Amino acid sequence: MTTIAPDREDAVLVRRPGPQELHPVRTHRRRRALELSLAIAVPLALILWWQLAATQGWIDPRVYPAPSTIFSDGWDRATAGDLWPDVWATTRRVLGGYAIGTAAGYALGLLMGSLSLVRAALEPLLDALYVVPKLALLPIFLNMFGLGEGPQLALVAATVFFFVWISTMSAVVAIPSGHRDAGQVFGASPWQMFRHVLLPASLPAVLVGARIAAGVAVLVIVASEQIAATNGLGHLIFDSRALFQNDVMFVGIVCVAVLGVVFSELVRVAGRLLTPWAPRDRGRGQS
């Protein structure tokens, strides 16, 4: 809190501590409580409005079933065991493709960020491939791997690869030259240079790209399962829509949303554990 003495030529600027300085823990808890309340209240208000609109006939419940109907149908399918095979199929493909794409993207990004000649040779080609819609590659993967899990894993891996590659290469290139020079002065070996210079300096930015890739991986696999799969949440959504089972379709959509949030949060938590020195995401209520 800042006050100025009025009507004086020699006014003095007085800085008094505010609530955040006097009671930092209490202020932080109140802020977190407010953010959590807003995070819950906004989706809940939308669900309640949807429920009211469906029950009052403002929208056609055959096309947009009420949330209570969606929840009831989802619960029935889950307890009967009909939902979990599709959830597991999608999760398995996302995890497998994500692991492959992340490893390949990080390795190549580290190599291209460290060696300018490799970057000059490969960056134009990869930039051209990056702008190609990844679903357009699905027919190629089908020709390469045939029907089954191969095309799904390859599509997710290709999608994740580019996000991780770009973030890794950019992070390594952005490392100040003084960091490298210091390592060389102390006679660091290639492994020590990677362990103590390149990895700590680049990992926060790499994990940001990995977190973005986590959400995109879920989007891509759902779209792919609608085209070339016999199970999975994408197939469930597409098949139920063709049969005009809109309640089942929305069950699949809700499962996709939950899967995407959980996967993204797991990557974020892993990033916080791996990079305790990195600044926290203030958009998530960190202080």
N, C-alpha and C positions, 0 to 999 in steps of 0.2 A: 504494500500500500504506500503510495507516494502522495505527499501533501506539500503545498507551497504557502508560506505565510502571505496573506493578501495585503495590498496597498502599502507595500514597502519597497523602496528602491533596492535595498540590500536583502531581498527575499532569499530565504534559505530553503534549499530542497531537502525535505526530510523523508527518509526511506524507513518505513516501519515494516517489520516482518508480518507477512500474511499468514493465513491458516496453513498453507503448504509448508512454510518454514517453521512455524510453531508446532504443528502436529503433523509431521510428514506421513507417519504410519496411518493415522486416522484418515487423513485426506486421501491417501492411496487406496485404502479399503473402501471409502465412499465412492471413489471414482470407479473402481472395479465393480462394485455393486450396481452402480448406475449403468455401466456398459453391459453387464450381464443381464440386467433387467430389460434394457433396450433390445439386446440380442434375442431374448425370449419373447418379448411383447410383440415385436413387429411380425414375425412369422405366425404367432398365435392369433393375432388380429386378422391376418389374411386367411387363415384356416377357418376361423369363426365366420368371417364374411362369406367364404365359399360355402360353408355348411348352411348358412342362412339362405343364401341365394338358391341353393339346390332344393332345400325344403320348401321354400316359398314359391318355387316355380319361376324365378327370375332367369334362370338358365335351365337348359334341358338336362335333367339328371341322367338321361340315357347317354348323352354325349359327354357330360362332365359330372360323373357320379359324386355324391357328397363324400367328404373326407371320412365320415363314419362308415360309409359303405366300403370305401377303399380299405380302411383299417380292418374291418370285419373280414373282407375277402382275403386280405394279406395274412391275417391271423389264421384263418382256416387253411390256407395253402401251406403256411409254415408248419402248423401242427400236424398236418397230413403228410408232410415231407415232400410236397410237390415243388416247393420254392427253392430249397437249398441246393439241389443239383445245378440249377441255372446260376445261382449266386456263386457257387464254388467254381463253376466253369469259367465265368467271367473273371473272378478273382485270380484264378490260376494263370490265365492268359495275361492279365495285367502284370502280375508279379514276375512271371517269366520273361516277358518282353521288356519290362522295365529294367530288370537286372542286366540283360544283355545290352540294351541300348545305353544304359548309364556307363557300364564298363567300357564299351567301345568309344563312346563320346568323350569320356574323361581321358582315356589313353591318347586318342588322336588329338584332342584339344591341347593336352599337355605337350605333346610332341610338336604341334604346329605353333604353339605359343612360344616354345623355347628355341626353335630353329626357323629362322626367317626364310631360308631357301625352301624348306618343306612347306611353309605357309604360302609362299609365292607359287609353288607348283600345284597345290591342292585346293586353295581357297576359292578360285574362280569356279572350279568344277562343283565343289560342295555348295557354293552359293546358288548355282543354277539348280541343283537338285533340291535345295531347301525350299524353293518357291513352288515346287511341284506339289499339288495336293496329294497327301499321302494315300488317300483312298484310291487315287488313280493308279497306285502301284499294286493294288490288290490283285488284278488279273495277272500281273507278272509273277507275283508270289504264288498264285494258284498254279501257274504253269511250272514254276520251279519246284514247289513242294507238294503239289496235288491237294486234294481235299484232306481236311483234318486240322490238327493244331498248328502245323508249320506256318501256313500263311498268316494266321492270327498273331502268332508270336513275332513273326518277321515284321508285320505291319506296326505293331506296338514298338518293337525295337527300333525300327527306322524313324518313327515319330520322336521317340525319346532321345535318340542319338543326336539329332540336330540341335535340340534345346541344350543338351549337356555340352555338346561340342562347342557351340557358340559361346556359352557362358564361361567354359573353361579356357578356351583360347583367349577371349577378351580379358579374363582375369589375369592370366599369366603375362600377357603383353603389357598390362597396366602396372605390373609390379615395378616399383622404382628401380632404376639401374643401380642405385646405391646399395640396395639390399643384396644384389648379386655380387657387386664388387666387394662388399664386406665378407661374404662367404668365400670368395676367391682369395682375399688377403689372408684369411685364417686357414687357408689350405683345405677347404671342404671338398670332400669327394663328391662324385655325382649323386650318390645316395644321400649324403649329408646335405647337399644343396637342395635336393628334393624334400627331404624330411624337415629341415629347419628353415627353409626360405620359401620355396615354391608352394608347398602344401599349406602352411599356415596363412600365407598372404592371399592365396587364390581360393581357398575352400569356402569362405562365406559367400562369395559370388557364385561359385559352382553350385552350392546348395540352393541358392535362389532359383537358378535354372532348373535344378532337379525337382524343386517343389512345383514349379509351373508345369514341368513335364508330367508330374504325377496326375494332375487334373486332366491334361490333354490326353494322356494314355487311356483314361477311362472313356473319354468321349470317342476316341478312335475305335476302341475295341467294341463299343456298343454299336457304332455305325457298321463296323465290319461284320458283326454277328447278324445284323439284319440282312446282309447280302449273302454271306457264304458260311453259314454255320447252322447246325441242327440243334443247338442248345445254347444256353447263356441268356443273360438278361436282354441283350439286343434282340435275339431271336424271339424271346418271350413277348417283348413289346410289339414287334412287327407281326408276329403270328396272331396275337390276341386282337390287334387292330383289324387284321384281315377277317377275323371271325366276329367282329363287332362286340368283343368282350372288353369294353372300355374300362371296366373296373379292374380287370386283370392288367390291362395296359398301364394304368396309373400305378398299380402295385409295382410293376417293373420299373417305372420311372422313379418312384420313391426309393426303391432299392439302389438304383444307379446313383441318385443324389447322395444317399447315405454312404455308399461305397466310395464315391469321390471325395467326400468330406473327410472320412476316416483315413483314407490313404494319404491325402494331402497333409492332414494333421500329423500322421505318423512321420512323414518326411520332415515336417517342421520341427517336431520334437527331437528327432534324430539330429537335425542340424544344430539345434541348441545344445545338445549334449556333446557334439563333435567340435563345436566352435564356441566355447564359453567366453572367448575374448571378443567375439563379434558384438556389435551393437544390437540390442533387442529391437524387435518389430513393435514400434509404438502404436501401430494401428491395431494391435492385438491386446492393448491395455498394459503394456510393459512401461515401466518408469525407470 
